[in-house]
Amino acid sequence: MSRHAPAKESIAALALACAVGALFWLPSHAVARGYFPAPLDDTFIHFDFARALAHGHPFEWIVGQGYSSGETSPLYAVMLAAGWVFGFRGRFIGVWAAMVAVVSLASLVRSMHALVRPCPAWVLWGAAAVPLSVGLVDWTLVSGMEMAPFIATLVAALVALDRSRRPTERRAGLTREQAQGRLGAWGACLCLLRPEAGVLVAIFAVLAARGARLRSGFWAFVRVAMPGALATGTILTINRIETGSVLSAGAQLKLLSSHPYLSGEDRAVAFVENLVVLFMKAIVAELGIVRWAPLLIATLAFCALASKARRVVAAACMLGSGAWALLVSYNSNAPFHNFRYYAPAIVLLLVGAALGIETLARKRRTKPLGAVALVAVIGLAAPRFPVQIRHFAKAVANIRDQQIEAGSRLAALTPKGARILVGDAGAIPFVSNRSAIDALGLGGFQRMPFARAATFGEAATLELIERLEASERPTYFALYPNWFREIVNFGVEIDRITIKNNIICAGPTKGIYRADWSALDSSHTVDPSLVDELDVADIISEHEHAYEPPLPHGGWTTLDILNDERGERRFDGGRIIPEGLAESFRVSNFGRGPKVLRIRVRVDAHAGAIFVRTRRSASELAFEPASPGAWRTASALVEIEAGERISLEAVSGGYRNYHVWIYQ
């Protein structure tokens, strides 16, 4: 190889990366109308976090709103923030994101070169083109999301894994231990780009340890696994300190285990359904125009296992692909957004196939077969490219015409001090440049657990808004009326945006509303005889009382607005307790010894018989008189000991519990 060959190859790799980006960006330029062609609102979430970081507020969605665990790719936020510092601000941050994507794709190509060398030029460039030959993958890589640098880092890690298995890496001058350390550094970067990367780092560490030979496999494992473990542990620790939960906001909202109304069986069914949808719609439909194309790719990956030189990396690809697909399928959103969550699994499978092609091409007898396989892999996937390009353009148009348009209108309709309640944490706050509260919790506001509340429903979200000071509450909404049927009733519609041919947004219509929280403002004087109070459906109050609803077959949240004792319209959220089921909670420490106290429960007008059970007594609640349109209550005298658990049981017919008070 000549001195100038690496430079020429790098230029060619950049040209190939630009060509891939141009295939998607140029047809979408017109419908983006001056903005980066982003097919996902989530792209702008990264822009939001990057803007806050560039202004000196790391881990904040919006400057001044406090820590948020909603950025699951902190390293990508740093990359984007660098562009903001360099002058790519406002809508031009999208140009910087495109530059990051192009450099990442070029790096991917160069890493593929390193994996398949030494080989003929046609294999060198053919193998590099294989991971970029699937339109579904390229759709994600050029979307402005973190997947472009993540995939580039992933393939670079495969190169480091390959070198860690050699006694000495001649070209780089690395010992095996140094190569293992480099692999560990790549693993840390992977974990800071996607939280699921820990499973890949674990696979790489095991494979590197198996190649330690006479040296310690344990220390090889530590060198590879420790940096990623430290990176992940640091993020989880910060989350725990700042929010009370190690899970990110996205995990609290999207993981199947986070959905309170799903049983174990329901979660298993949803998990299997995600895998089936992945196989049928992403693998079978997108890897080729014929149904046996995925089988060809898998067969080529297995061929790489037959080569001693390629076996370790091929094994990493196949194990990593399967592990990633299984892990990501536990995300309830995995089949959506054009399968972007599954892109690493597909890329790993394609890298394995590229190694198989190189294995065939190395031997004289099978070289023609390798050439045919290369043409087949790329040729069978090529016809799907126009479909994905059109899908990309339609998605860009949806985001531009709805999300960005909503942000632009809010900038014109609202004063600068306005605060917007949104259900999409990306483009609307970024474009409007307004403070915002994300009803789904992917953004952050004063450490309030909106992500967890969102899993329980609108009543829980409204209970958190009620906790806010009047000056902190949203003054406007930008919400889907089909998603937030109850919350939009707390506002007056002032504008509406409806798009046609919606394929990516949560609904075709986005409403803009002026907020009216008068039903939340009805204050009352605290009774001095009040010993304890549980606000049902308020997840903070429930947590303080170790409240346990009868999940998953009960405990659904509900809300109503009725007259209180002063005749004022009063909102309250609650939970539905079906007949035969019970809810329970722990009372506060009000003193020593048992006491006879009055428990008072706010219920619905159609509630049946309710029994309250304590450690020493069981009584039926007696319903108190209530005028039409007013809240109804039921009470009883019970013997309660401080700190004990009380249960309320639906004996005859179900009921709705909105509030519990305990008086002297």
C-alpha positions as CSV (number, residue, x, y, z in Angstrom):
1,M,0.0,0.0,0.0
2,S,1.4,3.4,-0.9
3,R,1.8,6.3,1.6
4,H,-1.1,8.1,0.1
5,A,-3.5,5.2,0.1
6,P,-5.0,5.8,3.6
7,A,-5.7,9.4,2.8
8,K,-7.3,8.5,-0.5
9,E,-9.4,5.8,1.2
10,S,-10.5,8.3,3.9
11,I,-11.6,10.8,1.2
12,A,-13.4,8.1,-0.6
13,A,-15.1,7.0,2.6
14,L,-16.3,10.6,3.2
15,A,-17.6,10.7,-0.3
16,L,-19.6,7.5,0.2
17,A,-20.9,8.8,3.5
18,C,-22.0,12.1,1.9
19,A,-23.7,10.1,-0.9
20,V,-25.7,8.1,1.6
21,G,-26.8,11.2,3.4
22,A,-27.6,13.0,0.2
23,L,-29.9,10.1,-0.9
24,F,-32.2,11.0,2.0
25,W,-31.6,14.7,2.7
26,L,-31.9,16.1,-0.8
27,P,-35.4,14.7,-1.5
28,S,-36.5,15.9,1.9
29,H,-34.9,19.4,1.7
30,A,-38.0,21.0,0.2
31,V,-40.5,19.7,2.7
32,A,-38.2,20.6,5.6
33,R,-38.5,24.3,4.6
34,G,-35.4,25.7,6.1
35,Y,-34.9,23.1,8.9
36,F,-32.7,20.1,9.1
37,P,-34.6,17.1,7.5
38,A,-35.4,15.4,10.8
39,P,-37.9,12.5,10.5
40,L,-38.2,12.2,14.3
41,D,-39.3,14.6,17.0
42,D,-36.8,12.9,19.3
43,T,-33.9,14.4,17.2
44,F,-34.9,17.8,18.7
45,I,-34.8,16.4,22.2
46,H,-31.0,15.9,21.7
47,F,-30.9,19.5,20.3
48,D,-32.6,20.7,23.5
49,F,-30.1,19.0,25.8
50,A,-27.2,20.1,23.7
51,R,-28.4,23.8,23.8
52,A,-28.7,23.6,27.6
53,L,-25.2,22.0,27.8
54,A,-23.7,24.7,25.6
55,H,-25.2,27.3,28.0
56,G,-23.5,25.6,30.9
57,H,-26.4,23.5,32.2
58,P,-25.4,19.8,31.7
59,F,-28.2,17.2,32.0
60,E,-30.9,19.8,31.7
61,W,-33.6,19.7,29.0
62,I,-34.3,23.4,29.3
63,V,-32.0,25.8,31.0
64,G,-33.1,26.5,34.6
65,Q,-35.5,23.6,34.9
66,G,-33.1,21.3,36.8
67,Y,-31.7,17.8,36.2
68,S,-33.3,15.5,33.7
69,S,-32.6,11.9,33.1
70,G,-34.3,12.1,29.7
71,E,-31.0,12.3,27.7
72,T,-30.1,8.7,27.3
73,S,-27.1,9.6,25.1
74,P,-25.1,12.1,27.1
75,L,-22.0,11.7,24.8
76,Y,-24.1,12.7,21.8
77,A,-25.3,15.8,23.6
78,V,-21.7,16.7,24.1
79,M,-21.0,16.2,20.4
80,L,-23.9,18.5,19.5
81,A,-23.1,21.1,22.1
82,A,-19.6,21.4,20.6
83,G,-21.3,22.5,17.3
84,W,-23.4,25.0,19.2
85,V,-20.3,26.5,20.7
86,F,-18.7,26.6,17.3
87,G,-21.6,28.7,16.0
88,F,-24.1,26.1,14.7
89,R,-27.0,27.5,16.7
90,G,-30.7,27.5,16.3
91,R,-31.8,25.6,13.2
92,F,-28.2,25.3,12.1
93,I,-27.5,22.7,14.8
94,G,-29.2,20.3,12.3
95,V,-26.3,21.0,9.9
96,W,-23.9,20.1,12.6
97,A,-25.8,16.9,13.3
98,A,-25.5,16.1,9.6
99,M,-21.8,16.6,9.7
100,V,-21.5,14.4,12.7
101,A,-23.5,11.7,10.8
102,V,-21.3,12.0,7.7
103,V,-18.0,11.7,9.7
104,S,-19.5,8.7,11.6
105,L,-20.5,6.9,8.5
106,A,-17.0,7.5,7.0
107,S,-15.5,6.1,10.2
108,L,-17.8,3.1,9.9
109,V,-16.4,2.5,6.4
110,R,-12.8,2.8,7.5
111,S,-13.4,0.4,10.4
112,M,-14.9,-2.1,8.0
113,H,-11.7,-1.8,5.9
114,A,-9.7,-2.6,9.0
115,L,-11.8,-5.7,9.8
116,V,-11.5,-7.3,6.4
117,R,-7.9,-6.5,5.5
118,P,-5.8,-8.0,3.8
119,C,-8.1,-8.5,0.8
120,P,-8.6,-7.3,-2.8
121,A,-10.0,-3.8,-3.4
122,W,-13.4,-5.1,-4.5
123,V,-13.8,-7.0,-1.2
124,L,-12.5,-4.0,0.7
125,W,-15.2,-1.6,-0.6
126,G,-17.8,-4.2,-1.1
127,A,-17.7,-5.3,2.5
128,A,-17.7,-1.7,3.7
129,A,-20.8,-1.1,1.6
130,V,-22.8,-4.1,3.1
131,P,-23.7,-2.3,6.4
132,L,-24.9,0.7,4.4
133,S,-26.8,-1.4,1.9
134,V,-30.1,-1.5,3.8
135,G,-32.3,1.5,3.6
136,L,-33.9,0.9,6.9
137,V,-30.5,1.2,8.6
138,D,-29.5,4.3,6.7
139,W,-32.8,5.9,7.5
140,T,-31.8,5.8,11.2
141,L,-28.2,6.7,10.6
142,V,-29.0,10.0,8.8
143,S,-32.0,11.0,11.0
144,G,-29.9,13.2,13.3
145,M,-30.2,10.7,16.2
146,E,-27.3,9.3,18.1
147,M,-27.3,6.0,16.1
148,A,-24.7,7.3,13.5
149,P,-21.9,7.8,16.1
150,F,-23.1,4.8,18.0
151,I,-22.8,2.4,15.0
152,A,-19.4,3.9,14.1
153,T,-18.2,3.4,17.7
154,L,-19.6,-0.1,17.7
155,V,-17.7,-1.2,14.5
156,A,-14.6,0.5,15.9
157,A,-15.0,-1.6,19.0
158,L,-15.1,-4.7,16.8
159,V,-11.8,-3.7,15.3
160,A,-10.4,-3.2,18.8
161,L,-11.7,-6.6,19.8
162,D,-10.0,-8.2,16.8
163,R,-6.7,-6.6,17.7
164,S,-7.0,-7.5,21.4
165,R,-6.8,-11.2,20.4
166,R,-3.4,-10.7,18.7
167,P,-0.1,-11.0,20.6
168,T,1.1,-7.7,19.2
169,E,-0.7,-5.4,16.8
170,R,2.0,-4.6,14.3
171,R,0.6,-1.5,12.6
172,A,-0.5,0.1,15.8
173,G,2.4,-1.1,17.9
174,L,0.0,-2.3,20.7
175,T,0.5,-5.1,23.2
176,R,-2.5,-7.3,23.8
177,E,-3.1,-5.5,27.2
178,Q,-3.1,-2.1,25.5
179,A,-5.5,-3.3,22.8
180,Q,-7.8,-4.6,25.6
181,G,-7.6,-1.1,27.2
182,R,-8.5,0.5,23.9
183,L,-11.5,-1.9,23.6
184,G,-12.6,-0.9,27.1
185,A,-12.4,2.8,26.1
186,W,-14.6,2.1,23.1
187,G,-17.0,0.2,25.4
188,A,-17.3,3.3,27.7
189,C,-18.2,5.4,24.7
190,L,-20.8,2.9,23.6
191,C,-22.4,3.0,27.1
192,L,-22.5,6.8,27.0
193,L,-24.2,6.8,23.6
194,R,-26.8,4.1,24.3
195,P,-27.7,2.6,27.7
196,E,-28.3,-0.8,26.2
197,A,-24.7,-1.1,25.1
198,G,-23.7,-2.8,28.4
199,V,-24.8,-6.1,26.9
200,L,-22.4,-5.7,24.0
201,V,-19.6,-4.7,26.2
202,A,-20.1,-7.8,28.3
203,I,-19.9,-10.0,25.2
204,F,-16.7,-8.2,24.0
205,A,-15.2,-8.6,27.5
206,V,-15.8,-12.4,27.6
207,L,-14.4,-12.9,24.1
208,A,-11.4,-10.8,24.9
209,A,-10.8,-12.8,28.1
210,R,-11.0,-16.1,26.2
211,G,-8.1,-14.8,24.0
212,A,-5.9,-13.9,26.9
213,R,-4.2,-17.4,26.6
214,L,-1.3,-17.6,29.2
215,R,-2.2,-14.2,30.6
216,S,-4.9,-13.6,33.1
217,G,-8.4,-13.9,31.5
218,F,-9.8,-12.2,34.6
219,W,-7.8,-9.0,34.1
220,A,-8.5,-9.0,30.4
221,F,-12.2,-9.1,31.3
222,V,-11.7,-6.2,33.8
223,R,-9.8,-4.0,31.3
224,V,-12.6,-4.4,28.7
225,A,-15.6,-4.3,31.0
226,M,-14.6,-1.8,33.7
227,P,-14.7,1.5,31.7
228,G,-18.2,0.7,30.4
229,A,-19.4,-0.4,33.8
230,L,-18.0,2.8,35.4
231,A,-19.6,5.0,32.7
232,T,-23.0,3.3,33.2
233,G,-22.7,3.2,37.0
234,T,-21.9,6.9,37.0
235,I,-25.0,7.8,35.0
236,L,-27.2,5.5,37.2
237,T,-25.8,7.0,40.4
238,I,-26.4,10.6,39.2
239,N,-30.0,9.6,38.2
240,R,-30.5,8.1,41.7
241,I,-29.2,11.1,43.5
242,E,-31.0,13.7,41.4
243,T,-34.3,11.9,40.7
244,G,-34.6,9.1,43.3
245,S,-34.6,6.4,40.6
246,V,-31.6,4.8,38.8
247,L,-33.7,4.4,35.7
248,S,-33.8,7.1,33.0
249,A,-37.0,8.9,32.2
250,G,-37.2,6.9,29.0
251,A,-36.9,3.6,30.8
252,Q,-39.5,4.6,33.3
253,L,-41.9,5.4,30.5
254,K,-41.1,2.8,27.8
255,L,-39.9,-0.5,29.4
256,L,-42.6,-3.2,29.6
257,S,-41.8,-3.6,33.3
258,S,-42.7,0.1,33.8
259,H,-46.3,-0.4,32.6
260,P,-48.3,-0.9,35.8
261,Y,-51.4,-2.3,34.2
262,L,-49.6,-5.2,32.4
263,S,-49.4,-8.6,34.1
264,G,-46.4,-10.8,33.7
265,E,-48.2,-12.7,31.0
266,D,-49.1,-9.5,29.2
267,R,-45.4,-8.4,29.2
268,A,-44.3,-11.8,27.9
269,V,-46.9,-11.6,25.1
270,A,-45.8,-8.0,24.2
271,F,-42.1,-9.0,24.2
272,V,-42.8,-11.9,21.8
273,E,-44.9,-9.7,19.6
274,N,-42.1,-7.2,19.3
275,L,-39.7,-9.9,18.2
276,V,-42.2,-11.2,15.7
277,V,-42.8,-7.7,14.3
278,L,-39.0,-7.2,14.1
279,F,-38.6,-10.4,12.1
280,M,-41.5,-10.0,9.7
281,K,-41.4,-6.2,9.0
282,A,-37.7,-5.3,9.5
283,I,-35.7,-8.5,8.8
284,V,-37.8,-10.3,6.1
285,A,-39.2,-7.2,4.5
286,E,-36.2,-4.9,4.5
287,L,-33.1,-7.0,4.1
288,G,-34.1,-8.0,0.6
289,I,-36.9,-8.2,-2.0
290,V,-37.0,-12.0,-1.6
291,R,-37.9,-13.9,1.5
292,W,-34.7,-15.9,1.6
293,A,-32.4,-12.8,1.7
294,P,-32.2,-12.9,5.5
295,L,-31.2,-16.6,5.3
296,L,-28.4,-15.7,2.9
297,I,-27.1,-13.0,5.3
298,A,-27.2,-15.3,8.3
299,T,-25.5,-18.1,6.2
300,L,-22.7,-15.7,5.3
301,A,-22.3,-14.7,9.0
302,F,-21.9,-18.4,9.8
303,C,-19.3,-18.8,7.1
304,A,-17.2,-16.2,8.9
305,L,-17.2,-18.5,11.9
306,A,-15.4,-21.1,9.8
307,S,-12.4,-18.7,9.5
308,K,-10.0,-18.8,12.4
309,A,-9.0,-15.2,11.6
310,R,-12.6,-13.9,11.6
311,R,-14.2,-16.2,14.1
312,V,-14.1,-14.0,17.2
313,V,-15.4,-10.9,15.5
314,A,-18.1,-12.9,13.7
315,A,-19.1,-14.5,17.0
316,A,-19.3,-11.0,18.6
317,C,-21.5,-9.9,15.7
318,M,-23.9,-12.8,16.0
319,L,-24.1,-12.9,19.8
320,G,-24.4,-9.1,20.0
321,S,-27.1,-9.0,17.3
322,G,-29.2,-11.5,19.2
323,A,-28.6,-10.0,22.6
324,W,-29.4,-6.5,21.4
325,A,-32.6,-7.6,19.7
326,L,-33.8,-9.4,22.8
327,L,-32.9,-6.6,25.1
328,V,-34.5,-3.9,23.0
329,S,-37.7,-5.9,22.5
330,Y,-38.4,-5.2,26.2
331,N,-39.0,-1.6,25.1
332,S,-42.7,-1.1,24.3
333,N,-41.7,1.5,21.7
334,A,-39.2,-0.8,19.9
335,P,-41.4,-1.5,16.8
336,F,-42.1,2.2,16.2
337,H,-40.1,5.0,14.6
338,N,-39.1,2.7,11.7
339,F,-37.4,0.2,14.0
340,R,-34.6,2.6,14.9
341,Y,-34.0,0.9,18.2
342,Y,-33.1,-2.3,16.3
343,A,-30.6,-0.7,13.9
344,P,-27.5,-2.0,15.9
345,A,-28.7,-5.6,15.8
346,I,-29.2,-5.4,12.0
347,V,-25.8,-3.7,11.5
348,L,-24.1,-6.4,13.5
349,L,-25.7,-9.1,11.4
350,L,-24.6,-7.3,8.2
351,V,-21.0,-6.9,9.5
352,G,-21.0,-10.6,10.1
353,A,-22.2,-11.2,6.6
354,A,-19.5,-8.9,5.2
355,L,-16.9,-11.0,7.1
356,G,-18.4,-14.1,5.6
357,I,-18.0,-12.6,2.1
358,E,-14.4,-11.8,2.8
359,T,-13.9,-15.4,4.1
360,L,-15.2,-16.8,0.8
361,A,-13.3,-14.4,-1.3
362,R,-10.0,-15.3,0.4
363,K,-9.9,-18.8,-1.1
364,R,-9.5,-19.4,-4.8
365,R,-12.2,-22.1,-5.0
366,T,-14.8,-20.0,-3.3
367,K,-13.8,-16.5,-4.6
368,P,-16.5,-16.5,-7.3
369,L,-19.1,-17.5,-4.7
370,G,-18.0,-14.6,-2.5
371,A,-18.4,-12.2,-5.4
372,V,-21.9,-13.6,-6.2
373,A,-22.8,-13.3,-2.5
374,L,-21.7,-9.6,-2.4
375,V,-23.7,-8.7,-5.4
376,A,-26.7,-10.6,-4.0
377,V,-26.6,-9.0,-0.6
378,I,-26.4,-5.5,-2.0
379,G,-28.6,-6.1,-5.0
380,L,-31.4,-7.7,-3.1
381,A,-31.6,-4.8,-0.6
382,A,-31.3,-2.0,-3.1
383,P,-34.9,-2.0,-4.4
384,R,-36.1,-1.1,-0.8
385,F,-34.0,2.1,-0.9
386,P,-36.6,4.2,-2.8
387,V,-39.3,3.1,-0.3
388,Q,-37.2,4.2,2.7
389,I,-36.2,7.5,1.0
390,R,-39.9,8.3,0.4
391,H,-40.8,7.2,4.0
392,F,-38.0,9.5,5.2
393,A,-39.4,12.5,3.2
394,K,-42.9,11.9,4.5
395,A,-41.8,11.7,8.1
396,V,-39.7,14.9,7.7
397,A,-42.8,16.6,6.3
398,N,-44.9,15.4,9.2
399,I,-42.4,16.8,11.8
400,R,-42.0,20.1,9.9
401,D,-45.7,20.6,9.3
402,Q,-46.8,19.7,12.8
403,Q,-44.1,19.8,15.5
404,I,-42.0,22.6,14.1
405,E,-45.1,24.5,13.0
406,A,-46.5,24.3,16.4
407,G,-43.3,25.6,17.9
408,S,-43.4,28.5,15.4
409,R,-47.0,29.4,16.2
410,L,-46.4,29.3,19.9
411,A,-43.5,31.7,19.5
412,A,-45.9,34.1,17.8
413,L,-48.9,33.5,20.1
414,T,-47.4,33.4,23.5
415,P,-45.3,35.9,25.6
416,K,-41.7,35.0,26.3
417,G,-42.5,34.0,29.9
418,A,-45.0,31.4,28.8
419,R,-44.6,27.8,29.9
420,I,-46.0,25.2,27.5
421,L,-47.3,21.7,28.5
422,V,-46.2,19.4,25.7
423,G,-46.6,15.7,24.9
424,D,-43.6,15.8,22.6
425,A,-40.4,17.0,24.2
426,G,-38.5,17.9,21.1
427,A,-39.2,20.5,18.4
428,I,-41.9,22.5,20.1
429,P,-39.8,23.8,23.0
430,F,-36.7,24.0,20.8
431,V,-38.4,26.1,18.1
432,S,-40.6,28.2,20.3
433,N,-37.8,28.9,22.7
434,R,-40.3,28.7,25.6
435,S,-40.1,27.0,28.9
436,A,-42.0,23.7,28.9
437,I,-43.2,20.8,31.0
438,D,-43.3,17.4,29.3
439,A,-46.4,15.6,30.2
440,L,-44.7,12.3,29.3
441,G,-41.6,13.1,31.4
442,L,-38.9,12.7,28.8
443,G,-37.9,16.3,29.6
444,G,-37.4,17.4,33.1
445,F,-39.0,20.0,35.5
446,Q,-37.8,20.5,39.1
447,R,-37.3,16.8,39.6
448,M,-41.0,16.1,39.4
449,P,-41.6,12.4,38.4
450,F,-43.7,13.1,35.3
451,A,-42.4,10.0,33.4
452,R,-43.6,7.7,36.2
453,A,-46.9,9.5,36.5
454,A,-47.5,9.2,32.7
455,T,-47.5,5.4,33.0
456,F,-50.5,5.7,35.3
457,G,-52.5,8.1,33.2
458,E,-53.6,11.7,32.9
459,A,-55.0,11.9,36.5
460,A,-51.6,11.2,37.9
461,T,-50.1,13.9,35.6
462,L,-52.7,16.4,36.7
463,E,-52.0,15.6,40.3
464,L,-48.3,16.6,39.8
465,I,-49.3,19.8,38.1
466,E,-51.6,20.5,41.1
467,R,-48.5,20.2,43.3
468,L,-46.8,23.0,41.4
469,E,-47.0,26.6,42.6
470,A,-49.5,28.6,40.4
471,S,-46.6,30.6,38.9
472,E,-44.9,27.3,37.8
473,R,-47.9,25.7,36.1
474,P,-48.1,25.6,32.3
475,T,-49.9,28.6,30.8
476,Y,-50.4,27.0,27.4
477,F,-50.8,23.4,26.1
478,A,-49.6,21.9,22.8
479,L,-51.1,18.5,23.0
480,Y,-52.8,15.8,20.9
481,P,-56.5,15.8,21.9
482,N,-56.7,12.1,21.1
483,W,-53.9,11.3,23.6
484,F,-54.8,13.8,26.3
485,R,-58.6,13.8,26.3
486,E,-58.8,14.9,30.0
487,I,-56.0,17.4,30.2
488,V,-57.2,19.5,27.2
489,N,-60.4,20.1,29.2
490,F,-58.3,22.3,31.5
491,G,-57.7,24.7,28.6
492,V,-59.3,26.7,25.9
493,E,-58.3,25.9,22.3
494,I,-56.8,28.9,20.5
495,D,-55.3,27.1,17.5
496,R,-55.1,23.8,15.8
497,I,-52.7,22.1,13.4
498,T,-53.9,19.1,11.3
499,I,-51.6,17.3,8.9
500,K,-52.4,14.9,6.1
501,N,-50.8,11.5,5.5
502,N,-49.4,11.2,9.0
503,I,-47.0,8.3,9.4
504,I,-44.7,9.3,12.3
505,C,-46.6,11.7,14.7
506,A,-48.7,10.4,17.5
507,G,-51.8,11.9,15.9
508,P,-52.8,14.0,12.9
509,T,-54.0,16.9,15.0
510,K,-52.1,19.0,17.4
511,G,-54.1,21.5,19.5
512,I,-52.8,24.7,21.1
513,Y,-54.7,25.7,24.2
514,R,-54.7,28.5,26.8
515,A,-54.6,26.8,30.2
516,D,-57.3,27.2,32.9
517,W,-56.2,25.7,36.2
518,S,-59.1,27.2,38.3
519,A,-60.3,23.8,39.3
520,L,-56.8,23.2,40.9
521,D,-56.8,26.4,42.8
522,S,-59.5,25.7,45.4
523,S,-57.5,25.9,48.6
524,H,-58.9,24.9,52.0
525,T,-57.9,25.5,55.6
526,V,-56.0,22.6,57.2
527,D,-58.0,21.0,60.0
528,P,-55.9,20.9,63.2
529,S,-57.3,17.5,64.0
530,L,-55.9,16.1,60.7
531,V,-53.4,13.3,61.5
532,D,-52.6,12.1,58.0
533,E,-53.7,12.6,54.4
534,L,-53.3,10.4,51.3
535,D,-53.9,12.0,47.9
536,V,-54.7,9.0,45.7
537,A,-53.3,9.1,42.2
538,D,-50.7,11.6,43.3
539,I,-47.7,9.3,43.0
540,I,-45.6,11.4,45.4
541,S,-48.2,11.1,48.1
542,E,-48.6,7.5,47.3
543,H,-44.9,6.9,47.6
544,E,-44.8,8.6,51.0
545,H,-47.5,6.3,52.2
546,A,-46.2,3.1,50.5
547,Y,-49.5,2.9,48.8
548,E,-50.4,-0.4,47.0
549,P,-53.2,-0.5,44.5
550,P,-54.6,-3.8,43.2
551,L,-52.4,-3.9,40.1
552,P,-52.6,-5.0,37.4
553,H,-56.3,-5.9,37.4
554,G,-57.4,-2.8,39.3
555,G,-56.1,0.6,40.5
556,W,-56.7,2.3,37.2
557,T,-56.5,6.1,37.6
558,T,-59.5,8.3,37.1
559,L,-60.5,11.9,37.8
560,D,-63.4,14.2,38.2
561,I,-64.3,17.8,39.0
562,L,-67.1,18.3,41.5
563,N,-68.1,20.8,44.2
564,D,-66.2,20.7,47.5
565,E,-67.5,21.6,51.0
566,R,-67.3,25.3,50.1
567,G,-69.2,24.9,46.8
568,E,-66.1,25.4,44.7
569,R,-65.4,23.3,41.7
570,R,-62.5,21.0,42.7
571,F,-60.4,18.6,40.7
572,D,-59.3,15.3,42.3
573,G,-57.6,12.2,40.8
574,G,-58.3,8.7,42.1
575,R,-58.1,5.0,41.5
576,I,-60.7,2.4,40.6
577,I,-61.0,-0.5,42.9
578,P,-63.0,-3.4,41.5
579,E,-65.3,-5.6,43.6
580,G,-63.4,-8.1,45.7
581,L,-60.1,-6.3,45.5
582,A,-58.3,-4.0,48.0
583,E,-55.9,-1.2,48.3
584,S,-53.6,-0.5,51.2
585,F,-51.3,2.2,52.5
586,R,-49.1,3.0,55.6
587,V,-50.2,5.8,57.9
588,S,-47.7,8.3,59.2
589,N,-46.1,8.2,62.7
590,F,-48.5,10.3,64.7
591,G,-47.4,9.1,68.2
592,R,-47.0,6.1,70.3
593,G,-49.7,3.4,70.9
594,P,-52.9,2.7,69.1
595,K,-55.6,5.4,68.9
596,V,-59.2,5.5,67.8
597,L,-59.3,7.8,64.8
598,R,-61.7,8.7,62.1
599,I,-60.9,7.7,58.5
600,R,-62.7,9.6,55.8
601,V,-62.6,8.6,52.2
602,R,-63.6,10.6,49.1
603,V,-65.5,8.2,46.7
604,D,-67.7,8.3,43.7
605,A,-71.5,8.5,43.7
606,H,-72.0,4.9,42.8
607,A,-69.5,3.3,45.3
608,G,-70.6,0.0,46.9
609,A,-69.8,-1.2,50.4
610,I,-66.3,-0.5,51.6
611,F,-64.5,-2.1,54.5
612,V,-61.5,-0.6,56.3
613,R,-59.2,-3.1,58.0
614,T,-56.5,-2.4,60.4
615,R,-54.4,-4.6,62.7
616,R,-57.0,-4.5,65.4
617,S,-60.3,-3.7,63.8
618,A,-62.5,-4.0,60.7
619,S,-65.4,-1.6,60.0
620,E,-67.7,-0.7,57.1
621,L,-67.5,2.9,56.0
622,A,-70.7,4.8,56.4
623,F,-71.6,7.2,53.5
624,E,-72.2,10.8,54.5
625,P,-74.9,12.9,52.9
626,A,-73.9,14.8,49.7
627,S,-75.8,17.2,47.5
628,P,-75.9,16.5,43.7
629,G,-72.8,17.5,41.9
630,A,-70.7,17.4,45.1
631,W,-68.0,15.1,46.3
632,R,-69.2,12.1,48.3
633,T,-67.4,10.8,51.4
634,A,-67.6,7.8,53.6
635,S,-66.1,7.5,57.1
636,A,-65.6,5.2,60.1
637,L,-64.0,5.1,63.5
638,V,-61.1,2.6,63.6
639,E,-58.3,1.8,66.0
640,I,-55.0,2.6,64.3
641,E,-51.4,2.4,65.4
642,A,-48.8,4.8,64.1
643,G,-47.0,3.4,61.0
644,E,-49.3,0.4,60.5
645,R,-50.7,-0.6,57.1
646,I,-54.5,0.0,56.5
647,S,-56.4,-1.6,53.7
648,L,-59.7,-0.6,52.0
649,E,-61.6,-3.4,50.4
650,A,-64.5,-3.3,47.8
651,V,-66.9,-5.7,49.4
652,S,-70.1,-5.2,47.4
653,G,-69.5,-3.5,44.0
654,G,-66.4,-1.5,43.1
655,Y,-65.6,2.1,44.1
656,R,-63.4,5.0,43.2
657,N,-61.1,6.3,45.9
658,Y,-60.0,9.9,45.4
659,H,-58.6,10.9,48.8
660,V,-58.1,9.6,52.3
661,W,-58.0,11.7,55.5
662,I,-57.4,10.5,59.0
663,Y,-58.6,12.7,61.9
664,Q,-58.2,12.7,65.7
